[in-house]
Amino acid sequence: MGPWRQGEGDMAQTITDPHEAARALREHVDKAHDMVFFGGAGVSTASGIPDFRSPGGLYHQHFSSAYSPEELLSHHLYVEHPEEFFDFYRTMMCAPDARPNQVHRKLADLEREGRLRAIITQNIDGLHQAAGSRNVIELHGSTHRNVCQRCGRMYSQEWVLATTGVPHCEACGGPIKPDVVLYEEALDERNLVAAVTALSEADLLVIGGTSLVVYPAAGLVSYFSGNDLVICNQEPTPEDARADLVCACDIARAFDW
């Protein structure tokens, strides 16, 4: 099969060749006035952070724990078995050595140029901010913020990694909880409002590195009413049929321009 194949929608066009994808993506970005990027775990895989659902992803790895990754990332396990939770959190969710890759850097450049309105991310790694992006809506929070549940004091990822067992606040002794959205927890209302506002005002939406199967986050893309939808993901997504361009290749290579 060649690098081009027609998508299911009237205007959809799917590109599998990374060089052609990069060229086409740049053309769409150059035409836009208000671009929004909606990203998932695939954005950070080139930084050495595994995604969740691919064959080599987090949910397919074997752990010594009796609990599944979904259970280990649940609110009830944080409450009932905090030692197990923090063992998994430190080992698998924190990535202190990860650095921004081409996608993070390109998006930061586009924001500095005034061409990118906002980044809406499902990731918790903080790599967009590390690359220099400022308007980042973190739907699922960040491992770089860890909050005392009693007094509200904030602790860094580095501080949590330096502790053992269940960390407690140095000021009041209260339990520390990562500022991430666990299973059984709701998304932050302020982030939802900010995401909906950005999506509803954008003329170009680029969706990247996400299979769009995690709700309610994935449902937010329905608020986009602009005239140009681009999807950059190696695997098909539920939105491919209505996209104007689908880059079915490594997202880091599609952003290499």
The 8 nearest C-alpha neighbors of each residue, nearest first, counted from 0:
[[1, 2, 3, 4, 15, 16, 14, 5],
 [2, 0, 3, 4, 15, 16, 14, 13],
 [1, 3, 16, 15, 14, 0, 4, 19],
 [4, 2, 14, 1, 13, 15, 5, 12],
 [3, 5, 13, 12, 6, 14, 2, 1],
 [4, 6, 12, 13, 11, 7, 3, 8],
 [7, 5, 11, 12, 8, 13, 240, 4],
 [6, 8, 240, 11, 9, 5, 241, 239],
 [7, 9, 240, 11, 241, 10, 6, 242],
 [10, 8, 11, 7, 241, 6, 240, 243],
 [11, 9, 243, 8, 12, 242, 6, 241],
 [12, 10, 243, 6, 8, 242, 244, 9],
 [11, 13, 5, 6, 244, 245, 243, 4],
 [12, 14, 245, 4, 6, 5, 246, 3],
 [15, 13, 3, 246, 2, 20, 16, 247],
 [14, 16, 2, 247, 248, 246, 17, 3],
 [15, 17, 2, 19, 18, 14, 20, 248],
 [18, 16, 20, 253, 19, 252, 248, 21],
 [19, 17, 21, 20, 16, 22, 253, 252],
 [18, 20, 22, 16, 21, 17, 23, 14],
 [19, 21, 17, 23, 18, 253, 22, 246],
 [22, 20, 253, 24, 18, 19, 23, 254],
 [21, 23, 19, 25, 20, 24, 18, 26],
 [22, 24, 26, 20, 25, 21, 19, 27],
 [25, 23, 21, 27, 26, 22, 20, 28],
 [24, 26, 28, 22, 23, 27, 29, 21],
 [27, 25, 23, 29, 24, 28, 22, 30],
 [26, 28, 24, 30, 25, 29, 23, 31],
 [27, 29, 25, 31, 30, 26, 24, 34],
 [28, 30, 26, 27, 31, 25, 32, 114],
 [31, 29, 27, 28, 26, 32, 25, 203],
 [30, 32, 28, 29, 33, 203, 34, 202],
 [31, 33, 114, 34, 202, 30, 203, 115],
 [34, 32, 201, 202, 116, 31, 115, 203],
 [33, 35, 203, 115, 116, 201, 204, 31],
 [36, 34, 204, 117, 116, 118, 115, 201],
 [35, 37, 118, 205, 204, 206, 119, 38],
 [38, 36, 119, 206, 120, 118, 205, 207],
 [39, 37, 207, 120, 208, 206, 209, 121],
 [38, 40, 209, 208, 121, 41, 122, 42],
 [39, 41, 50, 42, 43, 208, 122, 209],
 [208, 42, 40, 44, 43, 39, 50, 209],
 [41, 43, 208, 40, 39, 44, 38, 207],
 [44, 42, 46, 45, 41, 48, 40, 47],
 [43, 45, 48, 47, 46, 41, 49, 42],
 [46, 44, 47, 43, 100, 251, 42, 48],
 [47, 45, 43, 44, 97, 48, 100, 98],
 [46, 48, 44, 45, 49, 97, 43, 98],
 [47, 49, 44, 46, 43, 50, 94, 97],
 [50, 48, 44, 56, 57, 47, 51, 55],
 [49, 51, 56, 40, 41, 57, 52, 44],
 [50, 52, 56, 57, 58, 53, 49, 40],
 [51, 53, 56, 58, 50, 54, 57, 59],
 [52, 54, 56, 55, 51, 50, 59, 57],
 [55, 53, 56, 59, 52, 58, 51, 57],
 [56, 54, 53, 59, 57, 60, 49, 52],
 [57, 55, 51, 53, 50, 52, 49, 59],
 [56, 58, 51, 60, 59, 50, 49, 52],
 [57, 59, 51, 56, 60, 52, 68, 69],
 [60, 58, 57, 56, 55, 54, 61, 52],
 [61, 59, 57, 58, 62, 56, 55, 54],
 [62, 60, 59, 63, 58, 57, 64, 67],
 [61, 63, 64, 60, 65, 67, 66, 68],
 [62, 64, 65, 61, 66, 67, 87, 60],
 [65, 63, 66, 62, 67, 83, 61, 71],
 [64, 66, 63, 67, 62, 71, 83, 70],
 [67, 65, 64, 70, 71, 68, 69, 62],
 [66, 68, 70, 69, 71, 65, 64, 58],
 [69, 67, 71, 70, 58, 72, 66, 57],
 [70, 68, 72, 67, 71, 73, 182, 58],
 [71, 69, 73, 67, 72, 68, 66, 76],
 [70, 72, 68, 69, 84, 73, 76, 66],
 [73, 71, 69, 70, 181, 182, 68, 74],
 [74, 72, 182, 181, 70, 76, 75, 71],
 [75, 73, 77, 76, 181, 183, 182, 78],
 [74, 76, 78, 77, 73, 79, 183, 80],
 [75, 77, 79, 80, 78, 73, 74, 71],
 [78, 76, 81, 74, 75, 84, 80, 79],
 [79, 77, 75, 76, 81, 80, 74, 84],
 [78, 80, 76, 77, 75, 81, 74, 82],
 [81, 79, 76, 82, 83, 77, 78, 84],
 [80, 82, 77, 84, 83, 78, 85, 79],
 [83, 81, 85, 84, 80, 164, 165, 86],
 [84, 82, 86, 81, 85, 80, 87, 71],
 [83, 85, 81, 87, 82, 77, 86, 71],
 [84, 86, 88, 87, 82, 83, 89, 81],
 [87, 85, 83, 89, 84, 88, 90, 82],
 [88, 86, 90, 85, 84, 91, 89, 83],
 [89, 87, 85, 92, 86, 91, 90, 84],
 [88, 90, 93, 86, 87, 85, 91, 92],
 [91, 89, 87, 88, 86, 92, 93, 94],
 [90, 92, 87, 88, 93, 89, 94, 57],
 [93, 91, 88, 89, 90, 94, 87, 142],
 [94, 92, 89, 91, 95, 142, 88, 90],
 [93, 95, 97, 96, 92, 124, 48, 91],
 [96, 94, 97, 93, 157, 156, 98, 124],
 [95, 97, 94, 98, 47, 93, 46, 48],
 [98, 96, 94, 46, 95, 47, 99, 48],
 [97, 99, 46, 100, 96, 126, 129, 130],
 [100, 98, 126, 103, 130, 46, 104, 129],
 [99, 101, 103, 102, 46, 104, 45, 98],
 [100, 102, 104, 103, 251, 105, 255, 254],
 [103, 101, 105, 251, 104, 100, 254, 106],
 [104, 102, 106, 127, 100, 99, 101, 105],
 [105, 103, 107, 101, 130, 102, 106, 108],
 [104, 106, 108, 102, 107, 103, 101, 109],
 [105, 107, 109, 108, 103, 104, 102, 110],
 [106, 108, 132, 104, 110, 105, 109, 131],
 [109, 107, 105, 111, 106, 110, 104, 112],
 [110, 108, 106, 112, 114, 115, 107, 111],
 [109, 111, 115, 113, 107, 112, 108, 114],
 [112, 110, 108, 113, 109, 107, 114, 132],
 [111, 113, 109, 110, 114, 108, 115, 107],
 [114, 112, 110, 111, 115, 109, 116, 32],
 [113, 115, 109, 112, 110, 32, 33, 34],
 [116, 114, 110, 34, 109, 117, 113, 35],
 [115, 117, 34, 35, 33, 114, 110, 197],
 [118, 116, 35, 134, 115, 135, 119, 36],
 [117, 119, 135, 36, 35, 37, 136, 120],
 [120, 118, 37, 136, 135, 36, 137, 38],
 [121, 119, 38, 137, 122, 37, 39, 138],
 [120, 122, 39, 138, 139, 137, 38, 123],
 [123, 121, 120, 124, 39, 40, 139, 137],
 [122, 124, 141, 140, 142, 125, 139, 121],
 [123, 125, 126, 122, 141, 142, 94, 93],
 [126, 124, 128, 127, 123, 141, 129, 143],
 [127, 125, 129, 99, 128, 124, 130, 98],
 [128, 126, 130, 103, 129, 132, 125, 131],
 [127, 129, 132, 131, 130, 126, 125, 133],
 [128, 130, 126, 127, 131, 125, 99, 132],
 [131, 129, 127, 128, 104, 99, 103, 132],
 [130, 132, 128, 129, 107, 133, 127, 104],
 [133, 131, 107, 128, 127, 130, 134, 135],
 [132, 134, 135, 128, 131, 110, 107, 127],
 [135, 133, 117, 132, 118, 136, 116, 110],
 [136, 134, 118, 133, 119, 117, 137, 132],
 [135, 137, 119, 138, 118, 190, 120, 134],
 [138, 136, 140, 120, 139, 135, 121, 119],
 [139, 137, 121, 140, 136, 120, 190, 186],
 [138, 140, 180, 179, 121, 137, 123, 122],
 [141, 139, 179, 137, 123, 178, 138, 180],
 [142, 140, 123, 143, 179, 144, 178, 124],
 [141, 143, 144, 123, 156, 177, 124, 93],
 [142, 144, 156, 155, 141, 145, 125, 124],
 [145, 143, 178, 142, 155, 141, 154, 177],
 [146, 144, 177, 154, 178, 176, 153, 155],
 [145, 147, 153, 176, 175, 151, 152, 148],
 [148, 146, 175, 151, 152, 149, 174, 150],
 [147, 149, 174, 151, 175, 146, 173, 150],
 [148, 150, 173, 147, 151, 174, 171, 172],
 [149, 151, 152, 147, 148, 171, 173, 170],
 [152, 150, 147, 146, 148, 149, 153, 175],
 [151, 153, 147, 150, 146, 154, 168, 170],
 [154, 152, 146, 145, 151, 144, 147, 155],
 [153, 155, 145, 144, 146, 158, 152, 156],
 [156, 154, 143, 158, 157, 144, 145, 159],
 [155, 157, 143, 159, 158, 142, 160, 144],
 [156, 158, 160, 155, 159, 161, 95, 143],
 [157, 159, 161, 155, 156, 160, 154, 162],
 [160, 158, 156, 162, 161, 157, 155, 166],
 [161, 159, 157, 162, 158, 89, 156, 163],
 [160, 162, 158, 159, 157, 163, 156, 166],
 [163, 161, 159, 160, 166, 158, 164, 165],
 [164, 162, 165, 166, 161, 160, 159, 86],
 [163, 165, 82, 166, 162, 85, 86, 81],
 [164, 166, 82, 81, 163, 85, 167, 174],
 [167, 165, 175, 162, 164, 174, 163, 159],
 [168, 166, 174, 172, 173, 175, 169, 165],
 [167, 169, 172, 173, 170, 171, 147, 174],
 [168, 170, 172, 171, 167, 173, 152, 166],
 [169, 171, 168, 172, 152, 173, 150, 167],
 [172, 170, 173, 168, 169, 150, 149, 167],
 [173, 171, 168, 167, 169, 170, 174, 149],
 [172, 174, 168, 149, 167, 171, 147, 148],
 [175, 173, 167, 147, 148, 168, 166, 176],
 [174, 176, 147, 146, 167, 166, 148, 168],
 [177, 175, 146, 145, 178, 147, 174, 148],
 [176, 178, 145, 179, 146, 142, 144, 175],
 [177, 179, 145, 144, 140, 141, 176, 146],
 [180, 178, 140, 177, 139, 141, 181, 142],
 [179, 181, 139, 184, 140, 186, 182, 178],
 [182, 180, 73, 184, 72, 74, 179, 183],
 [181, 183, 73, 184, 74, 72, 180, 69],
 [184, 182, 74, 181, 73, 185, 75, 180],
 [185, 183, 182, 181, 180, 186, 74, 73],
 [186, 184, 187, 183, 180, 181, 182, 188],
 [185, 187, 188, 180, 138, 184, 139, 191],
 [186, 188, 190, 189, 191, 185, 138, 139],
 [189, 187, 191, 190, 186, 192, 185, 193],
 [190, 188, 192, 191, 187, 193, 194, 186],
 [189, 191, 193, 187, 188, 192, 194, 138],
 [190, 192, 188, 194, 189, 193, 195, 187],
 [191, 193, 195, 189, 194, 190, 196, 188],
 [194, 192, 190, 196, 191, 195, 189, 197],
 [195, 193, 191, 197, 196, 192, 190, 198],
 [194, 196, 198, 192, 197, 193, 199, 191],
 [197, 195, 193, 199, 194, 198, 192, 200],
 [196, 198, 194, 200, 195, 199, 201, 193],
 [199, 197, 223, 195, 201, 200, 196, 222],
 [198, 200, 223, 196, 197, 222, 201, 224],
 [199, 201, 197, 198, 196, 202, 33, 225],
 [202, 200, 33, 198, 203, 34, 199, 225],
 [201, 203, 225, 33, 226, 34, 227, 31],
 [204, 202, 34, 227, 201, 228, 31, 225],
 [205, 203, 35, 228, 34, 36, 229, 206],
 [204, 206, 229, 36, 230, 228, 37, 207],
 [207, 205, 230, 37, 38, 36, 231, 229],
 [208, 206, 231, 38, 209, 232, 230, 37],
 [41, 207, 209, 42, 39, 232, 38, 40],
 [208, 210, 39, 211, 207, 41, 38, 40],
 [209, 211, 236, 212, 234, 235, 208, 232],
 [212, 210, 217, 209, 213, 236, 237, 214],
 [211, 213, 210, 217, 214, 209, 236, 237],
 [214, 212, 217, 211, 216, 215, 210, 218],
 [215, 213, 216, 217, 218, 212, 211, 219],
 [214, 216, 218, 217, 213, 219, 186, 212],
 [215, 217, 214, 218, 219, 213, 138, 121],
 [218, 216, 211, 214, 219, 213, 215, 212],
 [217, 219, 215, 216, 220, 221, 214, 211],
 [218, 220, 221, 217, 216, 222, 195, 215],
 [219, 221, 222, 218, 223, 217, 198, 37],
 [220, 222, 219, 223, 218, 224, 217, 198],
 [223, 221, 220, 199, 219, 198, 195, 224],
 [222, 224, 198, 199, 221, 220, 225, 201],
 [223, 225, 199, 222, 226, 202, 198, 201],
 [226, 224, 202, 223, 201, 227, 203, 199],
 [225, 227, 202, 203, 224, 228, 243, 204],
 [228, 226, 203, 225, 243, 202, 204, 229],
 [227, 229, 242, 204, 243, 203, 205, 244],
 [230, 228, 205, 244, 242, 245, 243, 204],
 [229, 231, 206, 245, 205, 207, 246, 232],
 [232, 230, 246, 207, 250, 245, 247, 206],
 [233, 231, 208, 247, 234, 207, 248, 230],
 [232, 234, 247, 248, 249, 235, 231, 246],
 [233, 235, 232, 236, 247, 210, 248, 209],
 [236, 234, 239, 233, 237, 232, 210, 247],
 [235, 237, 210, 238, 239, 211, 234, 232],
 [236, 238, 239, 211, 235, 240, 210, 212],
 [239, 237, 236, 240, 241, 242, 211, 230],
 [240, 238, 242, 241, 236, 237, 245, 235],
 [239, 241, 8, 7, 238, 242, 6, 11],
 [240, 242, 8, 239, 238, 11, 243, 10],
 [243, 241, 228, 239, 11, 244, 240, 229],
 [242, 244, 11, 228, 10, 229, 227, 12],
 [243, 245, 229, 12, 242, 11, 13, 230],
 [244, 246, 13, 230, 229, 247, 231, 12],
 [247, 245, 231, 14, 20, 248, 13, 230],
 [248, 246, 233, 15, 232, 14, 245, 231],
 [247, 249, 233, 15, 246, 17, 250, 232],
 [248, 250, 252, 251, 233, 253, 232, 17],
 [249, 251, 253, 252, 231, 248, 254, 232],
 [252, 250, 254, 102, 253, 249, 101, 255],
 [251, 253, 255, 254, 250, 249, 17, 21],
 [252, 254, 21, 250, 20, 17, 251, 255],
 [255, 253, 251, 252, 102, 21, 256, 250],
 [254, 256, 252, 253, 21, 251, 101, 102],
 [255, 254, 21, 25, 22, 253, 105, 252]]
